[in-house]
Amino acid sequence: MLAYKQMPADVLAPLMQLIDWLLWVVLLFCLAWLIVSAGRLWSQMRSDFAVNDASHGIVMSLIGAIVATSASAIALTLLPT
């Protein structure tokens, strides 16, 4: 059976920074999508009070932000061990 070796610090540090940057990019994308979806929902509510897929976009951007934050937290916790 092969023994598990811990990654060297010179490999682990850039990997952790990459995960942090990726999280920020994903969260900024989710925030932008949330703003666009909220604008679409506001526009639809002003015109004819019909709820379209804009409310779905709001919910999905919030769920995406939660999943991205949870996944990066799990990766950052498990990676150094």
Number of C-alpha atoms within 10 A of each C-alpha: 3 4 5 6 7 10 12 9 10 8 9 14 12 11 14 16 12 12 16 15 12 14 19 14 12 15 19 13 15 22 17 13 17 20 15 15 21 16 13 19 21 15 14 15 13 10 8 8 11 11 13 12 12 19 16 12 20 21 13 16 21 16 13 17 18 13 12 18 17 13 14 16 15 11 13 16 10 9 13 13 8
